[in-house]
Amino acid sequence: MNEKDIVLDVLTGLKASIGSYAKMITECCDLNLRQTLQQMRNEAEQSQYNLYKIAEKKGYYIPSSKEADNEVQDLKSKLTQCLTAKTGAGPIPVLK
């Protein structure tokens, strides 16, 4: 296995771990455990981003083209409309 394959495998594993952390966090009722999982997810996200930047620099990973700000806003608007139509209540609120 060459360096490129190893880097891409680790990136894939980190992405899967981040998804698993997110699921565990949403299902966790213990505040201390939830905070620990959030910290672990944040660290995994940082590691994934750092490794992604290395992979990109070495040419192992070619990201899709950066979308224009107006395209990002358009997509955000469409997703918000979908959520509103599905729930009938607007975007999902953040409770504090």
FENURGI-V45147 format. One record per helix or strand of 2 or more residues. SS is the DSSP state (A for helix, B for strand). FROM is the first residue (numbers start at 0). TO is the last residue. If there is no record, write none. Layout:
# FENURGI-V45147
ss->[SS & SS]
from->[FROM & FROM]
to->[TO & TO]
This chain:
# FENURGI-V45147
ss->[A & A & A]
from->[2 & 30 & 68]
to->[26 & 56 & 86]
